[in-house]
Amino acid sequence: MKNKLGLLIACLFCQIVLGQNNTRKPLHGQVINDFLAIESGYVMNVNANVRTFIGSGGLFDILAKPKDTLLFSGLAFQSRKVVLTEKDCAEILFLVKLDLVNNQLKEVIVHKDLKVKSLDGGSQKFVDMQFVDDKQSTAKNIAMYSDQTIKYGTDFVRIFKDVKKLLRKKDDVKDDVISDIAFVAYAKDNFTPDFYSKTLELKPDEIELFLMFCSNDGESKKYLKPEDKFILMDFMVNKNKEFKKAAVNQK
């Protein structure tokens, strides 16, 4: 009887320990930068579907546990995604270093008809140039009915490569981070401000966070062709419903 009672107590103790490990606890953190004090922005826990403001001194508090994904976004700094570890959650003050908005990314112009500036010289700039037809060009029958395909459609593979070239100049930049930034750049350039402010009813400082939220879903990378623009729009409208449901923790 004593053995059974001891076994029961041991099982209950294990369940309590496991339950505590799976329970989200307040994570006290601070976003920092070497040159500027960050005192605004958002932090979102994608797994818990909660978000909070970055306050004075870059401090924030949010419910989290190991393996949760945090999204950091603000007008003054580059968005960042962090997957929490056991060590991160055990910190008394979890520090996250953020970079200021990088103007170099503006060299990659992600227009719907795609114009990519050459980054480091070389022959690629000539590949990107558009030329009018000449005597050597293949004849095009302009009298026939058009199939409505875009002559100079968006080459999103090139966009990813060019963003990758820029980001690879920095150490330890992961491919998923590059994909996130490329998606955000594409979405911001291919949809009008009214789409975000009126259709999605997002505040200016929420747009970047929302796009990071979308890019965290692997489905977002499936709709990057010009002909999929309306599918991507529908995807973003549905993701916005999830985004709006995220509880905001007022500091």
N, C-alpha and C positions, 0 to 999 in steps of 0.2 A: 504493500500500500504506500509505504514511504517512497519507494522507487518510482511508482506511478505519479505521485504528487510532485516529486522532484523533477520528473520529466515534463510534466505539465507546466511547472513554473519556468523551466528552461525554454520551452516552446513559446510561452507568452512573452518572455524576455526578448527572444529573437524577433518576434513579430513587432514588439515595441521599437526595437533598434532599427529594423528595416523600415518601419513606418516613419520614424524620424528622419531617416536618410532620404525618403521619398517626399518628405514634406518641404515645401518651399519656405525659406526663412528670409527675413529682411537682409538685403545685401547693401552695406554702406559703401559707397564708392565716390570717386572724384575723377573728373576728366581734367587733363592738364595739357599744356603746350609750352614749349620752350620760350616763346616770344610774347604770347598774349594770354591774359587771364580769360578763361571761357566761363561765362555766367548765364548762358541761355542755350536752349536746345531741348531735345527729347531723348529719352532712353526707353526702348520698348523691349519687353520680354515676349518673343514670338510664341514660345511654348505655353506660357501662362496667359497670353493674350491681355497683358496689362502694360501700361506705359506711364512714365512719370516725367516731370520737368527737371532740367538741370538748373540748379539754383545758384545763389551767390557763392563764389569761390569754386564753382564747378562741382559742387556736392550734389549727390542724388541718393535716394533710397528706393529700392525696388525688391519685390519678392522674387526669389530665384533659388535654383538648386543646380548641382553639377549637370553638365550637358545641355543646359538651357542656352538658347541663342539670344544674345542681346544686340539690338540695333541702336547705334548712336547717330544722331542727325542734328544738324543746326545750320544756320545761315553762314556762320563764320568759319566753319571747319568742314573737312571732308568726312562724309559718312563712313562709318566703320561697322563691321560685323564681328562679334566676339562670341565664341563658344566657350562657356564657363567650364573650368576644371575643379576638382576637389580643392586644390590649392587656392584658387581664386575665391571660392566661397568661404574658405577658412581665414582669409585675410581680415584684419581689423578694419582696414580701409583699402578697398580694392581700387587701384590706380589704373586709369586707362589713358594712354597718350594718344592725342588726336592731332592730325596735321591741319594746318590752315588750308583754305580753298586754294587749289593749285591752278594758277592761270595757264600753265602749260597745257592743261587738258583742252583749253579753248582752241589749240592748234588743230585738234581733230574736230572738224565741223561735220556734224551728223545730220545734214539736211536730208529731206526726203528724196532729193535727186543726187545726194552724196557728192560732196566736194572735199577731198582729203588733201590737206597741205602736206608737202614733203617734210619729213622730220629731220633727216640727217643728210639730205642730198642723195646722190645716186641715181640710177636709171628709173626707179619706181615713179618719180614725178612725171616722166614721159608716158608711162603706162596709164597713169590716172588722167592724163589730158584727153579732152574730147576734141576730135577733129571733124571738119565737114567732109562730105564725100568728095573724092577726086577721081581721076581717071582709073586709078588702080583699085578703087573701092568696089565692093560687090554691088551690083545694081539693085536698087530698091524700087519695087513697084508701088508708087504712091497712089495709083489709080484704083487699086483693089481695096476692099473694105478692111479696116483695121481690126485686129483681134483684141485691141485695147490693152495690149501689154505695154509696160513702161519701157521706153527706149533706154533710158539711163536709170534703171531701178537701183534701189539701195543695195549695195554689196556689204551686207552686215559682217561677213567673214573678214573683209578688209578693215572694217571699223574695229573689230575685236583685236586684229593683229596690230593696228596702229596704237590703240590704247595700251596694248601689251608692251609695245616698244617703249612707250613713255614710262610705264610703271615698272618695267624690268630694270630701269636705271636705279631703282631703290632695292634694297636687300629684302629678302624673305617675303616677297609679294606673291600670295597664292593665287592659283587660277580662278578660284571661286570669287575672290575679291575683284579680280580683273573683270570677270563676267558681270558682277553686280554693278560696277562703275560704268561699264559699257552699256548695260541695259538702262540705267538711270539717264545717261547722256542721250541715248536714242529716244527714250520715252519723252523726255523734256523737250527735245527738239522737234519731234514729229506730232505733238499734240499742242494745241493752242493753250494759252493761259486760261482762257474761258472754260476750257474743258475741265481743268482742275478746280478753278474757283467757283464756277456756276454748275456744271454738270455733276461733279463729284463733291462740291461744297467743301473744299479743303482750304485751310488758311495757308498763307504763303510759307510759313515756317513748318507746315505739316507735309508739304509736297515731297520733299526729299525723303522723309521718313516713310511715307506711303510707298514711294517707288522702291525703296530698299525692302520694304515689307513684301512687295510684289516679286522682286527679284529673288527673294529667298525661296519662293515657290518655283520648283523646276519647270512647271508648266509655262512660265513666262518666256523661257528660252525657245519655245516651240513656235512662237508667233512673230518671228522677226523678219519675215519676207514682206515686200510691199503689198502683195495680194492678201496677206493675213492681217492687215491693219485693223479692219473692222472686228475681226475675231479677237485681236489684242485689246481693242477698246471694250468689247463685251467682257473680256477676262478682267480688265481693270475695274469695271463697274461692279462686278461681283466681288472682287477682292476688297473694294471700298466698303462694302457692307460688313465684311469681317473686320476691317480696320476700324470702322465706327463703333463696333461692339467692344473694342478694347477699352477696359476701364482705365480712366485717367486718375492717377494718384496725385492729388494736389499737395505740394510741399508746404 
